[in-house]
Amino acid sequence: PHTLRHTYATEYYKQTKDIETLRRILGHSDISTTTIYITLANIDVENGMKSFKGFL
């Protein structure tokens, strides 16, 4: 269940960039808890960009 929660939150943020709504969906009282998911989403984007550079 926790892995699904992480996956949902990361994908939601990658598509919407709406951290406040994500915080409310996840039930976090402190936004700093929600920022953990943003960090994961940003790492995914960076890794995707690195992979894409190999095609250029």
N, CA, C and O atoms as a DFTB+ gen file, in Angstrom:
224 C
 N C O
     1  1       0.801      -1.210       0.000
     2  2       0.000       0.000       0.000
     3  2       0.849       1.283       0.000
     4  3       0.498       2.259      -0.663
     5  1       1.966       1.279       0.744
     6  2       2.779       2.490       0.820
     7  2       3.468       2.775      -0.514
     8  3       3.610       3.936      -0.899
     9  1       3.893       1.736      -1.217
    10  2       4.513       1.922      -2.530
    11  2       3.514       2.524      -3.503
    12  3       3.871       3.399      -4.292
    13  1       2.279       2.073      -3.459
    14  2       1.235       2.632      -4.319
    15  2       1.009       4.108      -3.997
    16  3       0.813       4.922      -4.900
    17  1       1.036       4.445      -2.731
    18  2       0.873       5.838      -2.303
    19  2       1.999       6.709      -2.864
    20  3       1.750       7.799      -3.379
    21  1       3.225       6.227      -2.762
    22  2       4.373       6.955      -3.312
    23  2       4.231       7.127      -4.819
    24  3       4.451       8.217      -5.347
    25  1       3.867       6.064      -5.501
    26  2       3.720       6.118      -6.956
    27  2       2.636       7.107      -7.348
    28  3       2.838       7.928      -8.243
    29  1       1.496       7.038      -6.692
    30  2       0.401       7.958      -6.998
    31  2       0.843       9.403      -6.780
    32  3       0.644      10.256      -7.645
    33  1       1.435       9.672      -5.631
    34  2       1.833      11.041      -5.297
    35  2       2.872      11.576      -6.272
    36  3       2.781      12.723      -6.709
    37  1       3.845      10.762      -6.611
    38  2       4.887      11.191      -7.541
    39  2       4.298      11.486      -8.910
    40  3       4.608      12.516      -9.508
    41  1       3.459      10.602      -9.408
    42  2       2.852      10.810     -10.724
    43  2       1.896      12.006     -10.716
    44  3       1.854      12.776     -11.676
    45  1       1.138      12.157      -9.643
    46  2       0.224      13.299      -9.538
    47  2       1.013      14.601      -9.624
    48  3       0.640      15.509     -10.366
    49  1       2.095      14.689      -8.870
    50  2       2.885      15.922      -8.873
    51  2       3.555      16.156     -10.226
    52  3       3.588      17.288     -10.710
    53  1       4.083      15.110     -10.833
    54  2       4.739      15.277     -12.140
    55  2       3.768      15.835     -13.166
    56  3       4.162      16.618     -14.030
    57  1       2.509      15.445     -13.083
    58  2       1.529      15.894     -14.070
    59  2       0.897      17.239     -13.732
    60  3       0.542      17.989     -14.641
    61  1       0.747      17.565     -12.451
    62  2       0.012      18.779     -12.081
    63  2       0.877      19.892     -11.498
    64  3       0.537      21.069     -11.623
    65  1       1.977      19.535     -10.871
    66  2       2.835      20.490     -10.141
    67  2       2.070      21.226      -9.036
    68  3       2.477      22.309      -8.616
    69  1       0.978      20.648      -8.572
    70  2       0.127      21.269      -7.554
    71  2       0.395      20.630      -6.191
    72  3      -0.276      19.675      -5.799
    73  1       1.374      21.166      -5.483
    74  2       1.778      20.566      -4.211
    75  2       0.727      20.744      -3.112
    76  3       0.574      19.867      -2.263
    77  1       0.010      21.854      -3.116
    78  2      -0.983      22.097      -2.062
    79  2      -2.135      21.091      -2.146
    80  3      -2.559      20.548      -1.126
    81  1      -2.631      20.848      -3.336
    82  2      -3.697      19.851      -3.484
    83  2      -3.173      18.465      -3.138
    84  3      -3.868      17.685      -2.488
    85  1      -1.959      18.154      -3.564
    86  2      -1.364      16.859      -3.234
    87  2      -1.238      16.707      -1.720
    88  3      -1.523      15.638      -1.182
    89  1      -0.818      17.755      -1.037
    90  2      -0.709      17.713       0.426
    91  2      -2.053      17.348       1.051
    92  3      -2.118      16.525       1.964
    93  1      -3.120      17.966       0.554
    94  2      -4.453      17.689       1.095
    95  2      -4.907      16.272       0.762
    96  3      -5.499      15.599       1.606
    97  1      -4.636      15.810      -0.464
    98  2      -5.009      14.443      -0.855
    99  2      -4.336      13.424       0.058
   100  3      -4.960      12.454       0.489
   101  1      -3.052      13.655       0.349
   102  2      -2.291      12.711       1.165
   103  2      -2.582      12.854       2.660
   104  3      -2.212      11.992       3.456
   105  1      -3.248      13.951       3.032
   106  2      -3.581      14.158       4.434
   107  2      -2.416      14.638       5.274
   108  3      -2.414      14.451       6.491
   109  1      -1.425      15.255       4.647
   110  2      -0.283      15.775       5.391
   111  2      -0.640      17.116       6.023
   112  3      -1.214      17.985       5.367
   113  1      -0.301      17.280       7.289
   114  2      -0.516      18.573       7.937
   115  2       0.654      19.510       7.665
   116  3       0.504      20.731       7.708
   117  1       1.816      18.934       7.386
   118  2       3.024      19.721       7.148
   119  2       3.472      19.540       5.698
   120  3       3.683      18.414       5.248
   121  1       3.615      20.632       4.980
   122  2       3.988      20.586       3.563
   123  2       5.362      19.946       3.359
   124  3       5.636      19.404       2.289
   125  1       6.231      20.004       4.379
   126  2       7.568      19.420       4.230
   127  2       7.491      17.911       4.022
   128  3       8.361      17.333       3.370
   129  1       6.479      17.279       4.558
   130  2       6.292      15.844       4.328
   131  2       5.967      15.590       2.863
   132  3       6.450      14.622       2.275
   133  1       5.162      16.442       2.284
   134  2       4.765      16.296       0.882
   135  2       5.942      16.538      -0.051
   136  3       6.006      15.948      -1.130
   137  1       6.870      17.395       0.350
   138  2       8.012      17.700      -0.527
   139  2       8.892      16.481      -0.775
   140  3       9.667      16.471      -1.732
   141  1       8.791      15.470       0.051
   142  2       9.531      14.223      -0.191
   143  2       9.134      13.649      -1.550
   144  3       9.988      13.157      -2.288
   145  1       7.859      13.709      -1.879
   146  2       7.372      13.181      -3.146
   147  2       7.848      14.026      -4.320
   148  3       8.103      13.503      -5.405
   149  1       7.966      15.321      -4.104
   150  2       8.448      16.210      -5.165
   151  2       9.896      15.891      -5.493
   152  3      10.283      15.867      -6.661
   153  1      10.694      15.645      -4.463
   154  2      12.091      15.281      -4.677
   155  2      12.175      14.024      -5.523
   156  3      12.990      13.949      -6.442
   157  1      11.343      13.035      -5.224
   158  2      11.328      11.803      -6.011
   159  2      10.914      12.083      -7.449
   160  3      11.486      11.515      -8.379
   161  1       9.937      12.943      -7.638
   162  2       9.476      13.280      -8.986
   163  2      10.567      13.988      -9.762
   164  3      10.753      13.718     -10.948
   165  1      11.289      14.886      -9.120
   166  2      12.362      15.611      -9.792
   167  2      13.516      14.693     -10.160
   168  3      14.142      14.879     -11.203
   169  1      13.807      13.714      -9.329
   170  2      14.845      12.735      -9.650
   171  2      14.435      11.940     -10.883
   172  3      15.271      11.678     -11.749
   173  1      13.168      11.552     -10.980
   174  2      12.674      10.839     -12.162
   175  2      12.861      11.677     -13.418
   176  3      13.274      11.153     -14.452
   177  1      12.567      12.959     -13.343
   178  2      12.710      13.851     -14.496
   179  2      14.176      13.961     -14.894
   180  3      14.505      13.879     -16.077
   181  1      15.056      14.143     -13.919
   182  2      16.485      14.247     -14.208
   183  2      16.998      12.977     -14.875
   184  3      17.756      13.049     -15.843
   185  1      16.598      11.832     -14.375
   186  2      17.031      10.567     -14.972
   187  2      16.503      10.426     -16.392
   188  3      17.204       9.920     -17.268
   189  1      15.283      10.867     -16.623
   190  2      14.719      10.827     -17.970
   191  2      15.484      11.718     -18.925
   192  3      15.712      11.347     -20.076
   193  1      15.880      12.885     -18.462
   194  2      16.645      13.812     -19.299
   195  2      18.017      13.234     -19.633
   196  3      18.496      13.370     -20.758
   197  1      18.643      12.593     -18.660
   198  2      19.950      11.977     -18.899
   199  2      19.832      10.873     -19.949
   200  3      20.698      10.743     -20.815
   201  1      18.776      10.087     -19.875
   202  2      18.561       9.021     -20.852
   203  2      18.337       9.595     -22.236
   204  3      18.828       9.045     -23.222
   205  1      17.606      10.688     -22.323
   206  2      17.299      11.311     -23.605
   207  2      18.553      11.873     -24.264
   208  3      18.673      11.827     -25.488
   209  1      19.488      12.400     -23.480
   210  2      20.716      12.971     -24.030
   211  2      21.491      11.945     -24.848
   212  3      22.198      12.307     -25.789
   213  1      21.365      10.684     -24.501
   214  2      22.053       9.636     -25.237
   215  2      21.558       9.483     -26.662
   216  3      22.263       8.926     -27.503
   217  1      20.363       9.965     -26.946
   218  2      19.785       9.853     -28.281
   219  2      20.192      10.996     -29.198
   220  3      20.002      10.904     -30.411
   221  1      20.744      12.059     -28.653
   222  2      21.087      13.234     -29.457
   223  2      22.387      13.078     -30.180
   224  3      22.807      13.987     -30.897
